Amino acid sequence: MYHSVSDHPEDPYNITVSPARLDRQFAWLHGRGLRGVSMRELLVARARGQERGLVGLTFDDGYADFVTAALPLLHRWQFGATVFVLPGLLDGQNEWDTLRPHKRLLGADGIRRAAAAGIEIASHGLTHVDLTRATDHELRTEVECSRALLTELVDADVQGFCYPYGMVDARVRAAVHHAGYGYACAIAPAPALVGDLALPRFHIGQADSAVRLELKRRLARVRGRALEAA
């Protein structure tokens, strides 16, 4: 789980990875025989029993620097990825973060450019609200309208959803299922919710050196076995 890719020194929410660090992280994956792919590709491969060696790469919030900074590195390493965007805030900013810096979000042209480059475009809702606190009407609007707008924008079926702030409960998961999404990403959902509509992820940040990446890879294996056992 990535967010912004830039050299901006201010990062109060630990959501920014520099292009140089991202390049080294991709090199680490490649050096271990791992290939970054979109969530859609990962889940298709899993259904065929061919997921070995694949790592789902996600970029939340749809920052404009995805196209300028992350996309060239994905191409360099021949990786795929999923970017979760906010069609209700096209060309806007991450105003939900009360502390600065505020960063520009992708607009329609940037989203289409990413899609044309083979990146999976998926929904992060309309306006980045905590859906577990939304009214039923707000919840339906956030999940259903965002999918409809993105489908029209990229002229392709939108299968993926990402819960803002990683927050999901049974009501929100049911709404996402009803809206027609095939999968949804969270961060660390409750074990009872884990599945294709509440996929856990590991946050990757600027501090994640080779040692930390290896620790997270091992932890992912442990958690994966625990979830399978459950």
Helices and strands as residue ranges (DSSP letters): E 4-5, E 16-17, H 19-31, E 35-37, H 39-47, E 54-56, E 58-59, H 65-65, I 66-70, H 71-76, E 82-85, G 87-89, H 108-116, E 120-123, G 131-133, H 136-140, I 141-145, H 146-154, E 160-162, G 164-166, H 170-178, E 183-185, H 210-229
